[in-house]
Amino acid sequence: MKKPLQKSRIPEGRAFVIKELIAPFFDVNWHFHAEFQLFVVLKGEGTRFIGDHIQSFQAGDMVLTGPNLPHLWRSDQAYFQSENSLETHGVVIYFPDHFLNNSVFDLEEFALVSALLNRSASGISITGKTQEKVKNEMKSLVKKEGLGSIIQLLEILELIAQSPDCQLITDPSYVNLHKESEKDRMGLVYELVLNGFTNRITLKDAADLCNLSESAFSRYFKSRANQSFSAFLSQVRIHQACKLLQEEKLNISQICFECGFFTLSNFNRQFKEKMNQTPLEYRRKFGEYKILEVL
């Protein structure tokens, strides 16, 4: 991860931009921008960061983010190794916060879409049958131009707005307090954690990276991430552990050390606090879920 970028993908005179993304891995930069964004993963796996929320993603992951909501779809490490010949694929739509002029969304006919856009400040995960329908519409929209493309985008937003398959992502208390001047600083912290969570990372390591004292960095990070630095680091490690537990290639002791925990007891304790079950229980339940899915 190099540094967070300010993305503005919409040329002057255009209502919105849609792009098909095909690359070895998704954008590695933690960032936020002034546009709404609707993104669907068609191929690829990794960890998704939206505001203060961390979750694994795979093909089918679909999220609507509001303006200036920080986000990152971080591909798994295997995607960065060229010898694996892996590929990611996604479709993204950017449209501005003044899309079709704000006054349009004050009209009764746009009430549902207007409410949807307001909720997107917390990020919205779209699942189920709605995700499948919207995914197909987005793939079709890539090839459209002119007025028909705007109509189809509005139909997509209305479909999402009417759907029960939507969940807010961030904690209700989350507010993005990041300033433009701080985006490089937070990007470096995310890079430190995402590239090095398998090793020992201290509060001092992160504080030194930001040229802050440990106490000043602790206050700074918690105010921006809605959690302490140690909680964030633990969350990243536990999400990686969940992936490895699902794969069933390593035993629990191996997974403990592979994810940056240095004692098995600490790993078990932190995992249970976060997941409300032990690593062994998680592996067994996931195995049962897979069997039911096949049946």
VEXMARDO-880356 format. One line per 8 residues: number of its first residue (from 1); for each residue x, y, z of N, C-alpha, C. Coordinates in steps of 0.2 Angstrom, whole numbers, plus 2048, in hexadecimal, padded with zeros to 3 digits. Layout:
N
NUM) X,Y,Z,X,Y,Z,X,Y,Z  ... .
***
This chain:
295
1) 804,7FA,800,800,800,800,804,806,800  804,80A,7FB,808,810,7FA,806,816,7FF  800,819,7FC,7FD,81E,800,7F6,81F,7FE  7F2,822,802,7EB,823,801,7EA,828,7FB  7E5,827,7F7,7E5,82B,7F1,7DE,82F,7F1  7DE,835,7EF,7D7,838,7EE,7D5,837,7E7  7CF,833,7E7,7CD,830,7E0,7C7,835,7DE  7C8,837,7D8,7C2,83B,7D5,7C2,838,7CE .
9) 7BE,834,7CC,7BE,830,7C6,7B9,833,7C1  7B5,839,7C3,7B0,83B,7BF,7B2,841,7BB  7B3,841,7B4,7B5,847,7B1,7AF,84C,7B1  7B1,852,7B0,7AC,858,7B0,7A7,856,7AA  7A1,857,7AB,79C,856,7A6,799,84F,7A6  79C,84A,7AA,799,844,7AB,795,843,7B1  78F,83F,7B1,78B,83E,7B7,78E,839,7BB  792,834,7B8,795,82F,7BC,79A,82B,7B8 .
17) 79E,827,7BB,7A3,823,7B8,7A2,81C,7BA  7A2,817,7B6,7A2,810,7B7,7A9,80D,7B4  7AC,808,7B8,7B2,805,7B6,7B2,7FE,7B7  7B5,7FA,7B3,7B6,7F3,7B4,7BD,7F2,7B6  7BF,7EF,7BC,7C6,7EF,7BE,7C8,7E8,7BE  7CD,7E7,7BA,7D1,7E0,7B9,7D8,7E1,7BB  7DB,7DE,7C0,7E2,7DF,7C2,7E4,7D9,7C6  7EA,7D8,7C7,7ED,7D3,7CC,7EA,7D4,7D3 .
25) 7E9,7DA,7D5,7E6,7DB,7DC,7E3,7E2,7DC  7DE,7E3,7E1,7DA,7E9,7E1,7DF,7EF,7E4  7DD,7F5,7E3,7E0,7FB,7E5,7E2,7FA,7EC  7E9,7FB,7ED,7EC,7FA,7F4,7EB,800,7F8  7E9,805,7F6,7E9,80C,7FA,7E2,80D,7FE  7E3,80E,805,7DE,810,809,7DC,817,807  7D6,818,806,7D4,81F,803,7CD,821,805  7CB,827,803,7C4,829,803,7C4,82F,7FE .
33) 7BE,830,7FB,7BD,835,7F6,7B6,838,7F7  7B5,83D,7F3,7AE,841,7F3,7A8,83E,7F0  7AA,838,7EC,7A4,835,7E8,7A1,82F,7EC  79B,82E,7EA,798,827,7EC,79B,822,7E8  79C,81C,7EB,79F,817,7E7,79B,810,7E8  799,80D,7E3,796,806,7E3,79B,801,7E0  79D,7FC,7E4,7A2,7F8,7E1,7A0,7F1,7E3  7A1,7EC,7DE,7A0,7E5,7DE,7A6,7E1,7DC .
41) 7A8,7DC,7E0,7AD,7D8,7DF,7AB,7D2,7DB  7AE,7D1,7D5,7AC,7CC,7D1,7B1,7C6,7D1  7B7,7C7,7D3,7BC,7C2,7D4,7C1,7C5,7D9  7C3,7C1,7DE,7C8,7C3,7E3,7C6,7C2,7EA  7CB,7C2,7EE,7CA,7C1,7F5,7CF,7C5,7F9  7CD,7C7,7FF,7D1,7CB,804,7CD,7CE,80A  7CF,7D4,80C,7CC,7D7,812,7CA,7DE,810  7C4,7DF,812,7C1,7E6,810,7C0,7EA,816 .
49) 7C3,7F0,816,7C2,7F5,81B,7BE,7FB,819  7B8,7FC,81D,7B4,801,81B,7B3,805,822  7B5,80C,822,7B5,80F,828,7B9,80C,82E  7B5,80A,833,7B8,806,839,7B7,7FF,839  7B4,7FC,833,7B2,7F5,832,7B7,7F1,82E  7B8,7EB,830,7BD,7E7,82D,7B9,7E0,82B  7B9,7DE,825,7B6,7D8,823,7B9,7D4,81D  7B9,7CE,81D,7BC,7CA,817,7B7,7CC,811 .
57) 7BA,7CB,80B,7B6,7CC,805,7B8,7C6,800  7B3,7C5,7FC,7B4,7C0,7F7,7B0,7C2,7F1  7B0,7BE,7EB,7AB,7C0,7E6,7A4,7C1,7E8  7A1,7C6,7E6,79A,7C7,7E8,79A,7CD,7ED  79F,7CF,7F0,79F,7D4,7F5,79D,7DB,7F1  798,7DE,7F4,795,7E4,7F1,794,7E9,7F6  797,7EF,7F5,796,7F5,7FA,795,7FB,7F7  790,7FF,7FA,78F,806,7F8,792,80B,7FD .
65) 797,80F,7FC,79A,813,801,798,81B,7FF  797,81E,804,795,826,803,79B,82A,803  79B,830,801,7A1,835,801,7A5,835,807  7AB,834,806,7B0,835,80B,7B0,830,810  7AD,82A,80F,7AE,824,813,7B4,820,811  7B9,81F,816,7BF,81C,814,7BE,815,813  7C2,812,80E,7C1,80B,80C,7C7,808,808  7C7,801,808,7CD,7FE,805,7CB,7F6,804 .
73) 7CB,7F4,7FE,7CB,7ED,7FD,7D2,7EA,7FC  7D4,7E7,801,7DB,7E5,801,7DB,7DD,7FF  7DE,7DC,7FA,7DF,7D5,7F7,7E3,7D1,7FC  7E2,7CA,7FC,7E6,7C6,800,7ED,7C6,7FD  7F2,7C4,802,7F9,7C5,800,7FB,7C1,7FA  7F7,7BB,7F9,7F9,7B7,7F3,7F8,7BB,7EC  7F4,7C0,7EC,7F2,7C3,7E6,7F8,7C8,7E4  7FD,7C9,7E9,803,7CE,7E8,809,7C9,7E5 .
81) 808,7C3,7E5,80D,7BF,7E3,80C,7BC,7DC  810,7BF,7D7,80F,7BE,7D0,80F,7B7,7CE  812,7B3,7D1,813,7AC,7CF,80C,7A8,7D0  808,7AB,7D4,801,7A8,7D5,7FC,7A9,7CF  7FE,7AE,7CB,7FA,7B0,7C5,7F2,7B1,7C7  7F1,7B4,7CD,7EA,7B6,7CF,7E8,7BC,7CC  7E1,7BD,7CC,7DE,7C3,7C9,7D8,7C5,7CD  7D7,7CC,7CD,7D1,7CF,7D0,7CD,7D2,7CB .
89) 7C7,7D2,7CC,7C2,7D5,7C7,7BC,7D9,7CB  7BB,7DF,7C9,7B5,7E2,7CC,7B2,7E7,7C8  7AD,7EA,7CA,7A9,7F0,7C6,7A8,7F5,7CC  7AA,7FB,7CA,7A9,801,7CF,7A5,806,7CB  7A1,80A,7CF,79D,80F,7CC,79E,815,7D1  7A1,81B,7CE,7A1,821,7D2,79C,826,7D0  799,829,7D5,794,82F,7D3,794,834,7D8  794,83A,7D7,795,840,7DB,790,841,7E0 .
97) 791,845,7E6,78C,846,7EA,787,84B,7E8  788,84E,7E2,783,853,7DF,780,84F,7D9  780,849,7D9,77E,845,7D3,777,847,7D1  776,849,7CB,770,84C,7C8,76D,852,7CC  771,855,7CF,770,85B,7D3,76C,859,7D9  76E,85B,7DF,76C,859,7E5,764,85A,7E6  761,85F,7E3,75A,861,7E3,756,85B,7E1  758,857,7DC,755,852,7D9,753,84D,7DF .
105) 757,84C,7E3,756,847,7E9,752,849,7EE  74F,84F,7EE,74A,852,7F2,743,850,7F0  743,84E,7EA,73C,84C,7E7,73A,846,7EA  733,845,7EA,730,83F,7ED,732,839,7EA  733,839,7E3,734,833,7DF,73B,831,7E1  740,835,7E3,746,833,7E5,747,831,7EC  742,831,7F0,743,831,7F7,747,82B,7FA  745,825,7F7,749,81F,7F9,750,81F,7F7 .
113) 752,821,7F1,759,822,7EF,75C,827,7F3  759,82C,7F5,75C,832,7F9,75E,82F,800  759,82B,803,75A,828,809,760,823,809  760,81F,803,766,81A,802,76D,81E,802  76D,823,7FF,773,827,7FE,775,82A,805  770,82C,809,772,82E,810,775,829,814  772,823,814,774,81D,818,77B,81B,815  77D,81C,80F,783,81A,80D,789,81D,810 .
121) 788,822,814,78D,825,818,790,820,81D  78D,81B,81F,78F,816,823,792,810,81F  791,810,818,793,80A,814,78D,805,814  78B,803,80E,786,7FE,80E,788,7F8,80A  787,7F2,80E,789,7EB,80B,783,7E9,808  783,7E7,801,77D,7E4,7FD,77E,7DD,7FC  779,7D9,7FE,77A,7D1,7FE,774,7CE,7FA  774,7C7,7FB,76E,7C4,7F8,76C,7C5,7F1 .
129) 766,7C4,7F0,763,7C5,7E9,765,7CB,7E6  765,7D1,7EA,766,7D7,7E8,76D,7D8,7E5  772,7D5,7E9,779,7D5,7E7,779,7D2,7E0  776,7CD,7DF,776,7C9,7D8,773,7CE,7D3  76E,7D1,7D4,76A,7D5,7CF,76E,7DB,7CD  771,7DE,7D3,775,7E4,7D2,77B,7E3,7CE  77E,7DD,7D0,785,7DB,7CC,784,7DB,7C5  77E,7D7,7C3,77D,7D7,7BC,77B,7DD,7B8 .
137) 778,7E2,7BC,776,7E8,7B9,77D,7EC,7B8  781,7EC,7BD,788,7EF,7BD,78C,7ED,7B7  78C,7E6,7B6,790,7E4,7B0,78D,7E6,7AA  786,7E7,7A9,783,7E9,7A3,784,7F0,7A2  784,7F4,7A8,785,7FB,7A8,78C,7FD,7A5  791,7F9,7A6,798,7FB,7A4,798,7FC,79C  793,7F9,798,793,7FA,791,78E,7FF,78F  78B,802,793,786,807,791,789,80E,791 .
145) 786,813,78D,787,81A,78D,781,81E,78C  782,824,78D,77C,829,78C,777,829,791  771,82C,790,76C,82C,795,76A,825,798  76A,820,793,768,81A,796,76D,817,79C  773,819,79C,777,817,7A1,775,81B,7A8  773,821,7A7,771,824,7AE,76A,821,7B0  766,820,7AC,760,81C,7AE,761,816,7B1  766,812,7AE,767,80B,7B1,76B,80C,7B8 .
153) 76F,811,7B9,772,812,7BF,76C,814,7C5  768,818,7C3,762,81A,7C7,75E,814,7C9  75D,80F,7C4,75A,809,7C5,75D,805,7CA  764,805,7CA,768,801,7CE,768,804,7D5  768,80A,7D6,767,80D,7DD,760,80C,7E0  75B,80C,7DB,754,80B,7DE,754,804,7E0  757,7FF,7DC,757,7F8,7DE,75A,7F7,7E5  75F,7FA,7E6,763,7FA,7ED,75F,7FD,7F2 .
161) 75C,803,7F1,758,806,7F6,752,803,7F8  74F,7FE,7F4,749,7FB,7F5,74A,7F4,7F8  751,7F2,7F9,753,7EB,7FB,753,7EA,802  751,7E4,804,752,7E2,80B,759,7DF,80C  75D,7DE,807,764,7DB,807,769,7E0,808  768,7E5,80D,76D,7EA,80E,76F,7EB,815  775,7EC,817,777,7ED,81E,77C,7F2,81E  77B,7F6,823,780,7FC,825,787,7F8,827 .
169) 78C,7FB,825,793,7F8,827,796,7FB,82D  797,802,82D,79B,804,833,797,805,839  79A,806,83F,797,807,845,793,80E,845  78D,80E,847,789,814,847,78D,81B,84A  792,819,84E,795,81F,851,79B,821,84D  79D,81E,847,7A3,81F,843,7A2,826,83F  7A7,82A,840,7A7,830,83C,7AE,831,839  7AE,832,832,7B5,833,82F,7B8,83A,831 .
177) 7BD,83A,836,7C0,840,838,7C6,841,834  7C8,83D,82F,7CE,83E,82C,7CE,844,827  7D4,848,827,7D5,84D,823,7D9,84B,81D  7D9,84F,818,7DC,84D,812,7E4,84D,814  7E6,851,818,7ED,851,81A,7EF,84B,81E  7EB,847,821,7EC,842,825,7EC,83B,821  7EA,83B,81B,7E8,835,817,7EF,831,816  7F4,834,815,7FB,831,814,7FD,82D,81B .
185) 7FB,831,820,7FD,82E,827,7F9,828,828  7F3,828,828,7EF,822,829,7F0,81D,824  7F2,81E,81E,7F3,81A,819,7FA,816,81B  7FF,819,81E,805,816,820,803,811,826  7FF,813,82A,7FD,80F,830,7FA,808,82D  7F5,809,829,7F2,803,826,7F7,7FF,822  7FB,802,81F,800,7FE,81B,805,7FA,820  807,7FD,826,80B,7FA,82B,807,7F4,82D .
193) 801,7F4,82F,7FD,7EF,832,7FC,7E9,82C  7F9,7EB,827,7F7,7E6,821,7FD,7E3,81F  803,7E6,81E,809,7E2,81C,80D,7DF,821  80C,7E1,828,810,7DE,82D,80C,7DB,833  806,7D9,832,802,7D7,838,804,7D0,83A  808,7CC,836,80A,7C6,838,810,7C6,83D  813,7CC,83D,819,7CD,842,817,7D1,848  81B,7D3,84C,81A,7D7,852,81A,7DE,850 .
201) 814,7E1,851,813,7E9,850,812,7EC,856  815,7F1,858,814,7F4,85E,811,7FB,85D  80E,7FE,862,80B,805,862,810,80A,860  816,809,862,81C,80D,861,81E,80D,859  81D,807,856,81F,807,84F,81A,80B,84B  813,80B,84D,80E,80F,849,80F,816,84B  811,818,851,811,81F,853,817,822,850  81D,81E,850,823,821,84C,822,822,845 .
209) 81E,81E,842,81C,81F,83B,819,825,83A  815,827,83E,811,82D,83E,814,833,841  81A,832,844,81E,838,847,81A,83B,84D  817,836,851,813,838,857,815,834,85D  814,837,863,815,833,869,810,82D,869  812,828,86D,80D,823,86E,806,825,870  806,829,875,7FF,82B,878,7FC,830,873  7FF,834,86F,7FC,838,86A,7F9,834,864 .
217) 7FD,82F,862,7FB,82A,85D,7F5,826,85F  7F5,824,865,7EF,820,868,7E9,824,867  7E9,82B,86A,7E3,82F,869,7E1,830,862  7E6,832,85E,7E5,833,857,7E2,82D,853  7E4,827,854,7E2,821,851,7DB,820,853  7DA,820,859,7D3,81E,85C,7CE,823,85A  7CF,829,859,7CA,82E,857,7C9,82D,84F  7CD,82B,84C,7CC,82A,844,7CA,823,843 .
225) 7CC,81E,846,7CA,817,845,7C4,814,849  7C2,818,84E,7BD,816,853,7BF,810,857  7C5,80E,857,7C8,809,85B,7CF,80A,85D  7D2,807,862,7D9,807,863,7DD,804,85E  7E3,806,85E,7E8,803,859,7E9,7FB,85A  7E9,7F9,860,7EA,7F2,862,7E4,7EE,860  7DE,7F1,861,7D8,7EE,85F,7D7,7ED,857  7DA,7F2,854,7DA,7F2,84C,7DE,7EC,84A .
233) 7E4,7EC,84D,7E9,7E7,84B,7E7,7E0,84D  7E4,7DF,852,7E1,7D9,854,7DB,7D7,84F  7D7,7DC,84D,7D2,7DA,849,7D4,7D8,842  7DA,7DB,840,7DD,7D9,839,7DF,7D2,83A  7E3,7D0,83F,7E5,7C9,840,7E0,7C4,841  7DA,7C6,844,7D5,7C1,845,7D1,7C0,83F  7D1,7C5,83B,7CD,7C4,834,7D2,7BF,830  7D8,7C0,830,7DD,7BB,82D,7DC,7B4,82F .
241) 7DC,7B4,836,7DB,7AD,839,7D5,7AA,837  7CF,7AE,836,7C9,7AB,834,7CA,7A8,82D  7CD,7AB,828,7CE,7A9,822,7D2,7A2,822  7D8,7A2,826,7DC,79C,826,7D8,796,82A  7D4,798,82E,7D0,792,832,7CB,78F,82D  7C8,793,828,7C4,791,823,7C7,78C,81E  7CE,78E,81C,7D1,78A,817,7D3,783,81A  7D4,782,820,7D5,77C,824,7DC,779,821 .
249) 7E1,77D,81F,7E8,77B,81D,7EC,77B,823  7EB,77F,828,7F0,780,82E,7EC,77E,834  7F0,77B,839,7EC,77A,840,7EC,781,844  7E8,781,849,7E7,787,84D,7ED,78A,84F  7F2,786,852,7F8,789,854,7FC,78C,84F  7FC,789,849,800,78C,843,7FC,793,841  7F6,793,841,7F2,799,83F,7F3,79F,844  7F4,79D,84B,7F5,7A2,850,7FC,7A6,84E .
257) 801,7A2,84D,807,7A6,84B,807,7A9,844  804,7A6,840,804,7A8,839,800,7AF,839  7FC,7B0,83D,7F8,7B7,83D,7FB,7BC,842  801,7BA,845,804,7C0,849,803,7BF,851  7FF,7BA,853,7FE,7B9,85A,804,7B5,85D  806,7B6,863,80D,7B3,865,80C,7AE,86A  805,7AD,86D,804,7A8,871,7FD,7A5,86F  7FC,79F,870,7F6,79C,86E,7F0,79E,873 .
265) 7F2,79F,879,7ED,7A1,87E,7EA,7A8,87C  7EF,7AD,87A,7ED,7B3,878,7E8,7B3,872  7EA,7AF,86D,7E6,7AE,867,7DF,7AC,868  7DF,7A7,86C,7D8,7A4,86E,7D4,7A9,872  7D7,7AD,876,7D3,7B2,87A,7D1,7B7,876  7D5,7BA,872,7D3,7C0,86D,7CE,7BD,868  7CF,7B7,865,7CA,7B5,860,7C3,7B4,863  7C3,7B1,869,7BC,7B0,86D,7B9,7B7,86E .
273) 7BD,7BC,870,7BA,7C2,872,7B7,7C6,86C  7BA,7C5,866,7B8,7C8,860,7B2,7C4,85C  7B3,7BD,85C,7AF,7B9,858,7AA,7B5,85D  7AA,7B6,863,7A5,7B2,868,7A6,7AB,867  7AB,7A8,865,7AD,7A1,865,7B4,7A0,864  7B6,79A,866,7BD,798,865,7BF,797,85E  7C6,797,85C,7C8,796,856,7C5,78F,853  7C6,78A,858,7C4,783,857,7BC,783,855 .
281) 7B8,786,859,7B1,786,858,7AF,78A,851  7B3,78F,850,7B2,793,849,7B3,78E,843  7B9,78A,844,7BB,785,83E,7B5,780,83E  7B3,77D,843,7AE,778,843,7A7,77B,840  7A5,781,842,79F,783,840,79F,785,838  7A5,788,836,7A6,789,82F,7A6,783,82B  7A9,77E,82E,7A9,777,82A,7A1,774,829  79D,775,82F,796,773,82E,793,777,829 .
289) 794,77E,829,791,782,824,792,780,81D  798,77E,81C,79A,77C,815,797,776,813  796,771,818,792,76B,816,78B,76D,815  788,771,819,781,773,817,780,776,811  785,77A,80F,785,77E,809,785,779,803  789,774,803,78A,76F,7FE,783,76B,7FE  780,769,803,77A,765,803,774,76A,800 .
***
